[in-house]
Amino acid sequence: MREPALNARRLAYSGAMQTSGAAIDGRSTTLTAADGRLLAACWFEPDDPPHAVAVVSAAGGVPQGCYRAFAQWLAARGYAVLTYDYRGIGSSCQGPVRQDPARMTDWAVRDMSAALAAAADRADQGGRADRGERGDRLPLLLVGHSFSAATARPLRTVCSAPTPC
Protein backbone atom coordinates (compact mmCIF):
# COMPACT_ATOMS: atom_id res chain seq x y z
CA MET A 1 0.00 0.00 0.00
CA ARG A 2 1.31 3.47 -0.90
CA GLU A 3 1.53 6.23 1.65
CA PRO A 4 -1.00 9.11 1.24
CA ALA A 5 1.80 11.70 1.07
CA LEU A 6 3.37 9.96 -1.89
CA ASN A 7 0.04 9.68 -3.69
CA ALA A 8 -0.73 13.38 -3.12
CA ARG A 9 2.75 14.34 -4.36
CA ARG A 10 2.35 12.19 -7.46
CA LEU A 11 -1.01 13.82 -8.23
CA ALA A 12 0.45 17.29 -7.65
CA TYR A 13 3.45 16.62 -9.87
CA SER A 14 1.35 15.03 -12.59
CA GLY A 15 -0.71 18.21 -12.86
CA ALA A 16 -3.92 16.58 -11.66
CA MET A 17 -3.94 18.79 -8.58
CA GLN A 18 -2.22 21.92 -9.84
CA THR A 19 -3.63 25.20 -8.64
CA SER A 20 -4.47 28.10 -10.92
CA GLY A 21 -1.61 30.25 -9.62
CA ALA A 22 0.86 30.29 -6.79
CA ALA A 23 0.47 27.65 -4.13
CA ILE A 24 -2.04 28.62 -1.46
CA ASP A 25 -0.28 28.78 1.87
CA GLY A 26 -2.06 27.48 4.91
CA ARG A 27 -2.60 29.53 8.06
CA SER A 28 -1.77 27.60 11.23
CA THR A 29 -4.27 27.63 14.06
CA THR A 30 -5.12 25.65 17.17
CA LEU A 31 -8.40 23.88 17.89
CA THR A 32 -9.58 23.04 21.40
CA ALA A 33 -11.43 19.76 21.88
CA ALA A 34 -14.27 19.54 24.43
CA ASP A 35 -11.90 17.97 26.98
CA GLY A 36 -9.43 20.86 26.59
CA ARG A 37 -6.92 19.02 24.42
CA LEU A 38 -5.21 21.31 21.91
CA LEU A 39 -5.04 20.21 18.27
CA ALA A 40 -2.82 21.62 15.54
CA ALA A 41 -4.79 22.72 12.49
CA CYS A 42 -4.40 24.74 9.31
CA TRP A 43 -6.79 26.87 7.22
CA PHE A 44 -6.39 27.15 3.46
CA GLU A 45 -8.38 30.07 2.04
CA PRO A 46 -9.19 30.85 -1.60
CA ASP A 47 -8.30 34.21 -3.13
CA ASP A 48 -11.99 35.08 -3.64
CA PRO A 49 -14.82 34.62 -1.12
CA PRO A 50 -15.36 30.88 -0.63
CA HIS A 51 -18.49 29.08 -1.81
CA ALA A 52 -18.21 26.36 0.86
CA VAL A 53 -16.16 25.22 3.86
CA ALA A 54 -14.51 21.79 3.83
CA VAL A 55 -12.90 19.82 6.63
CA VAL A 56 -10.29 17.32 5.48
CA SER A 57 -10.22 14.65 8.15
CA ALA A 58 -7.24 12.31 8.00
CA ALA A 59 -6.91 8.58 7.97
CA GLY A 60 -5.98 7.09 11.35
CA GLY A 61 -2.47 8.06 12.39
CA VAL A 62 -1.80 10.19 9.29
CA PRO A 63 -0.58 13.77 9.88
CA GLN A 64 -2.44 16.66 8.26
CA GLY A 65 0.59 17.57 6.13
CA CYS A 66 -0.17 14.60 3.92
CA TYR A 67 -3.30 16.41 2.76
CA ARG A 68 -1.68 19.80 2.08
CA ALA A 69 -1.68 19.47 -1.72
CA PHE A 70 -5.31 18.38 -1.70
CA ALA A 71 -6.29 21.28 0.61
CA GLN A 72 -4.48 23.72 -1.68
CA TRP A 73 -6.24 22.23 -4.68
CA LEU A 74 -9.65 22.66 -3.01
CA ALA A 75 -8.82 26.22 -1.92
CA ALA A 76 -7.83 27.10 -5.49
CA ARG A 77 -11.31 26.01 -6.50
CA GLY A 78 -13.11 28.22 -4.00
CA TYR A 79 -13.29 26.21 -0.78
CA ALA A 80 -12.14 27.38 2.66
CA VAL A 81 -10.39 24.21 3.88
CA LEU A 82 -9.48 23.08 7.40
CA THR A 83 -6.98 20.29 8.01
CA TYR A 84 -6.00 19.12 11.50
CA ASP A 85 -3.93 16.57 13.39
CA TYR A 86 -5.61 14.14 15.74
CA ARG A 87 -4.36 14.15 19.33
CA GLY A 88 -1.09 12.24 19.57
CA ILE A 89 -0.42 12.62 15.84
CA GLY A 90 1.80 15.07 13.93
CA SER A 91 1.93 18.55 15.47
CA SER A 92 -0.76 17.61 18.02
CA CYS A 93 1.61 15.10 19.63
CA GLN A 94 2.50 15.96 23.23
CA GLY A 95 5.36 13.57 23.88
CA PRO A 96 6.09 9.99 22.78
CA VAL A 97 3.21 8.57 20.73
CA ARG A 98 3.22 5.30 22.65
CA GLN A 99 2.69 7.17 25.91
CA ASP A 100 -0.21 9.28 24.66
CA PRO A 101 -3.49 8.10 26.23
CA ALA A 102 -5.52 9.04 23.12
CA ARG A 103 -7.82 6.41 21.66
CA MET A 104 -9.47 6.21 18.27
CA THR A 105 -12.77 7.10 19.94
CA ASP A 106 -11.14 10.39 21.04
CA TRP A 107 -10.18 11.06 17.42
CA ALA A 108 -13.69 10.27 16.17
CA VAL A 109 -15.73 12.03 18.84
CA ARG A 110 -13.63 14.76 20.41
CA ASP A 111 -11.14 15.73 17.71
CA MET A 112 -13.39 15.50 14.67
CA SER A 113 -16.13 17.35 16.59
CA ALA A 114 -13.69 20.18 17.39
CA ALA A 115 -12.74 20.47 13.72
CA LEU A 116 -16.36 20.40 12.59
CA ALA A 117 -17.33 23.01 15.18
CA ALA A 118 -14.54 25.32 13.97
CA ALA A 119 -15.60 24.77 10.38
CA ALA A 120 -19.27 25.39 11.28
CA ASP A 121 -18.24 28.70 12.88
CA ARG A 122 -16.35 29.56 9.70
CA ALA A 123 -19.36 28.57 7.56
CA ASP A 124 -21.58 30.82 9.71
CA GLN A 125 -19.26 33.76 8.94
CA GLY A 126 -19.54 33.34 5.16
CA GLY A 127 -17.40 35.73 3.09
CA ARG A 128 -13.72 35.93 3.97
CA ALA A 129 -13.03 35.41 7.68
CA ASP A 130 -9.40 36.51 7.37
CA ARG A 131 -10.50 39.87 5.89
CA GLY A 132 -13.44 40.51 8.23
CA GLU A 133 -15.99 40.11 5.43
CA ARG A 134 -19.34 38.53 6.24
CA GLY A 135 -21.91 36.87 4.06
CA ASP A 136 -24.54 34.14 4.00
CA ARG A 137 -23.93 30.85 5.77
CA LEU A 138 -21.78 28.60 3.59
CA PRO A 139 -22.30 24.86 3.02
CA LEU A 140 -20.15 22.67 5.27
CA LEU A 141 -18.48 19.58 3.81
CA LEU A 142 -16.52 16.76 5.43
CA VAL A 143 -13.92 14.92 3.38
CA GLY A 144 -13.01 11.81 5.33
CA HIS A 145 -10.18 9.46 4.42
CA SER A 146 -10.31 5.85 5.62
CA PHE A 147 -10.89 5.99 9.41
CA SER A 148 -12.51 9.43 9.16
CA ALA A 149 -14.89 8.35 6.42
CA ALA A 150 -15.93 5.30 8.43
CA THR A 151 -16.61 7.33 11.58
CA ALA A 152 -18.25 10.38 9.96
CA ARG A 153 -21.76 8.92 9.75
CA PRO A 154 -21.96 7.83 13.42
CA LEU A 155 -20.52 11.24 14.38
CA ARG A 156 -23.69 12.95 13.13
CA THR A 157 -25.39 11.84 16.35
CA VAL A 158 -22.83 13.61 18.57
CA CYS A 159 -21.95 16.62 16.43
CA SER A 160 -22.86 19.95 17.99
CA ALA A 161 -22.88 21.96 14.75
CA PRO A 162 -26.04 24.02 14.22
CA THR A 163 -26.91 22.01 11.10
CA PRO A 164 -26.24 18.35 10.36
CA CYS A 165 -22.56 17.63 9.87
RAJOZI-V548270 format. One record per residue. RES is the residue in one small letter. PHI is phi in radians with two decimals (NA if undefined). PSI is psi in radians with two decimals (999 if undefined). D_CENTER is the distance of its C-alpha to the mean C-alpha in Angstrom with 1 decimal. Layout:
res=RES phi=PHI psi=PSI d_center=D_CENTER
res=RES phi=PHI psi=PSI d_center=D_CENTER
This chain:
res=m phi=NA psi=2.38 d_center=23.2
res=r phi=-1.46 psi=2.60 d_center=21.4
res=e phi=-1.30 psi=2.52 d_center=18.5
res=p phi=-0.99 psi=-0.64 d_center=15.1
res=a phi=-1.10 psi=-0.70 d_center=15.4
res=l phi=-1.17 psi=-0.72 d_center=18.8
res=n phi=-1.11 psi=-0.75 d_center=18.1
res=a phi=-1.11 psi=-0.72 d_center=15.4
res=r phi=-1.11 psi=-0.75 d_center=18.1
res=r phi=-1.07 psi=-0.75 d_center=20.8
res=l phi=-1.10 psi=-0.74 d_center=19.2
res=a phi=-1.12 psi=-0.77 d_center=18.6
res=y phi=-1.26 psi=-0.47 d_center=22.2
res=s phi=-1.37 psi=-0.16 d_center=23.7
res=g phi=1.65 psi=-0.16 d_center=22.7
res=a phi=-1.13 psi=-0.44 d_center=20.7
res=m phi=-2.11 psi=0.37 d_center=17.5
res=q phi=-1.18 psi=2.50 d_center=19.4
res=t phi=-1.51 psi=2.97 d_center=18.5
res=s phi=-1.48 psi=0.12 d_center=21.3
res=g phi=-2.92 psi=-2.52 d_center=22.0
res=a phi=-1.15 psi=2.69 d_center=20.9
res=a phi=-1.05 psi=2.44 d_center=17.5
res=i phi=-1.48 psi=2.06 d_center=14.9
res=d phi=-1.39 psi=2.50 d_center=14.2
res=g phi=-1.47 psi=2.72 d_center=11.1
res=r phi=-1.96 psi=2.01 d_center=11.9
res=s phi=-1.17 psi=2.52 d_center=11.4
res=t phi=-2.62 psi=3.05 d_center=11.2
res=t phi=-2.21 psi=2.31 d_center=11.7
res=l phi=-1.76 psi=2.65 d_center=10.8
res=t phi=-2.08 psi=2.07 d_center=13.8
res=a phi=-1.28 psi=2.87 d_center=14.0
res=a phi=-1.01 psi=-0.49 d_center=17.1
res=d phi=-1.56 psi=0.12 d_center=19.2
res=g phi=1.61 psi=-0.10 d_center=18.6
res=r phi=-1.19 psi=2.33 d_center=16.6
res=l phi=-1.56 psi=2.41 d_center=14.6
res=l phi=-2.20 psi=2.31 d_center=11.1
res=a phi=-1.27 psi=2.40 d_center=10.1
res=a phi=-2.57 psi=2.97 d_center=7.1
res=c phi=-2.61 psi=2.32 d_center=7.2
res=w phi=-1.74 psi=2.37 d_center=7.7
res=f phi=-2.05 psi=2.05 d_center=9.2
res=e phi=-1.94 psi=2.47 d_center=12.0
res=p phi=-1.30 psi=2.87 d_center=14.7
res=d phi=-1.17 psi=-0.68 d_center=18.3
res=d phi=-1.71 psi=2.93 d_center=19.5
res=p phi=-0.96 psi=2.38 d_center=18.3
res=p phi=-1.25 psi=2.71 d_center=15.4
res=h phi=-1.79 psi=-0.11 d_center=16.4
res=a phi=-2.91 psi=2.87 d_center=13.2
res=v phi=-2.02 psi=2.31 d_center=9.7
res=a phi=-2.16 psi=2.40 d_center=7.0
res=v phi=-1.83 psi=2.18 d_center=3.8
res=v phi=-1.74 psi=1.92 d_center=3.6
res=s phi=-1.83 psi=2.17 d_center=5.1
res=a phi=-1.27 psi=2.86 d_center=7.7
res=a phi=-1.20 psi=2.79 d_center=11.4
res=g phi=-1.00 psi=2.17 d_center=13.5
res=g phi=1.38 psi=0.10 d_center=14.2
res=v phi=-1.75 psi=2.19 d_center=12.2
res=p phi=-1.23 psi=2.66 d_center=10.8
res=q phi=-1.02 psi=-0.49 d_center=7.6
res=g phi=-1.01 psi=-0.43 d_center=10.3
res=c phi=-1.19 psi=-0.27 d_center=11.3
res=y phi=-1.87 psi=0.14 d_center=8.7
res=r phi=-1.01 psi=-0.86 d_center=9.7
res=a phi=-1.07 psi=-0.69 d_center=12.4
res=f phi=-1.17 psi=-0.75 d_center=10.6
res=a phi=-1.09 psi=-0.72 d_center=8.2
res=q phi=-1.11 psi=-0.71 d_center=11.6
res=w phi=-1.08 psi=-0.79 d_center=13.3
res=l phi=-1.11 psi=-0.76 d_center=11.4
res=a phi=-1.08 psi=-0.66 d_center=11.9
res=a phi=-1.15 psi=-0.30 d_center=15.5
res=r phi=-1.84 psi=0.27 d_center=16.0
res=g phi=1.75 psi=0.17 d_center=15.2
res=y phi=-1.75 psi=2.44 d_center=11.6
res=a phi=-1.48 psi=2.17 d_center=9.8
res=v phi=-2.12 psi=2.32 d_center=6.2
res=l phi=-1.98 psi=2.18 d_center=3.4
res=t phi=-1.98 psi=2.74 d_center=2.4
res=y phi=-2.73 psi=2.79 d_center=4.9
res=d phi=-1.79 psi=2.33 d_center=8.2
res=y phi=-1.11 psi=2.73 d_center=10.2
res=r phi=-0.97 psi=2.40 d_center=13.5
res=g phi=1.42 psi=-0.01 d_center=16.0
res=i phi=-2.14 psi=2.51 d_center=13.8
res=g phi=0.91 psi=-2.30 d_center=13.4
res=s phi=-1.33 psi=-0.10 d_center=13.6
res=s phi=-1.59 psi=0.00 d_center=13.3
res=c phi=-1.25 psi=2.32 d_center=16.6
res=q phi=-2.08 psi=1.06 d_center=19.6
res=g phi=2.07 psi=-2.95 d_center=22.5
res=p phi=-1.04 psi=2.32 d_center=23.5
res=v phi=-0.97 psi=-0.73 d_center=21.1
res=r phi=-1.16 psi=-0.34 d_center=24.1
res=q phi=-1.69 psi=-0.08 d_center=24.9
res=d phi=-1.31 psi=2.27 d_center=21.7
res=p phi=-1.36 psi=0.03 d_center=22.4
res=a phi=-1.07 psi=2.52 d_center=18.9
res=r phi=-2.13 psi=2.86 d_center=19.1
res=m phi=-1.07 psi=-0.52 d_center=16.9
res=t phi=-1.15 psi=-0.57 d_center=17.7
res=d phi=-1.11 psi=-0.76 d_center=16.1
res=w phi=-1.05 psi=-0.82 d_center=12.8
res=a phi=-1.24 psi=-0.72 d_center=13.2
res=v phi=-1.65 psi=-0.94 d_center=14.7
res=r phi=-1.40 psi=-0.85 d_center=14.0
res=d phi=-1.27 psi=-0.83 d_center=10.6
res=m phi=-1.13 psi=-0.63 d_center=8.8
res=s phi=-1.12 psi=-0.68 d_center=11.2
res=a phi=-1.11 psi=-0.72 d_center=10.3
res=a phi=-1.16 psi=-0.76 d_center=6.7
res=l phi=-1.15 psi=-0.63 d_center=8.4
res=a phi=-1.14 psi=-0.74 d_center=11.2
res=a phi=-1.12 psi=-0.71 d_center=9.7
res=a phi=-1.20 psi=-0.64 d_center=8.4
res=a phi=-1.13 psi=-0.70 d_center=11.9
res=d phi=-1.06 psi=-0.75 d_center=13.5
res=r phi=-1.13 psi=-0.72 d_center=12.2
res=a phi=-1.11 psi=-0.65 d_center=13.4
res=d phi=-1.11 psi=-0.54 d_center=16.6
res=q phi=-1.27 psi=-0.52 d_center=17.2
res=g phi=1.01 psi=-2.90 d_center=17.3
res=g phi=0.82 psi=-2.48 d_center=18.6
res=r phi=-2.04 psi=1.84 d_center=17.3
res=a phi=-1.09 psi=-0.64 d_center=16.1
res=d phi=-1.30 psi=-0.18 d_center=16.8
res=r phi=-2.01 psi=0.12 d_center=20.3
res=g phi=1.30 psi=0.20 d_center=21.2
res=e phi=-1.43 psi=2.56 d_center=21.6
res=r phi=-2.15 psi=2.75 d_center=21.4
res=g phi=-2.84 psi=-2.87 d_center=21.6
res=d phi=-1.22 psi=2.74 d_center=21.3
res=r phi=-1.02 psi=2.34 d_center=18.5
res=l phi=-1.63 psi=2.67 d_center=15.9
res=p phi=-1.09 psi=2.57 d_center=14.8
res=l phi=-2.00 psi=2.20 d_center=11.5
res=l phi=-2.09 psi=2.55 d_center=10.0
res=l phi=-2.06 psi=2.14 d_center=8.2
res=v phi=-1.85 psi=1.88 d_center=8.1
res=g phi=-1.85 psi=2.39 d_center=9.1
res=h phi=-1.96 psi=2.15 d_center=10.9
res=s phi=1.00 psi=-1.91 d_center=14.1
res=f phi=-0.89 psi=-0.80 d_center=13.9
res=s phi=-1.15 psi=-0.64 d_center=10.8
res=a phi=-1.19 psi=-0.66 d_center=12.7
res=a phi=-1.22 psi=-0.52 d_center=15.8
res=t phi=-1.69 psi=-0.15 d_center=14.8
res=a phi=-1.13 psi=-0.75 d_center=13.0
res=r phi=-1.11 psi=-0.88 d_center=16.5
res=p phi=-1.07 psi=-0.47 d_center=18.1
res=l phi=-1.13 psi=-0.45 d_center=15.4
res=r phi=-0.95 psi=-0.49 d_center=16.6
res=t phi=-1.37 psi=-0.30 d_center=19.7
res=v phi=-2.00 psi=-0.08 d_center=18.2
res=c phi=-1.21 psi=2.39 d_center=15.5
res=s phi=-1.75 psi=0.20 d_center=16.8
res=a phi=-1.13 psi=2.63 d_center=15.3
res=p phi=-1.12 psi=-0.40 d_center=18.3
res=t phi=-2.18 psi=2.85 d_center=18.0
res=p phi=-0.93 psi=2.46 d_center=17.1
res=c phi=-1.26 psi=999 d_center=13.5
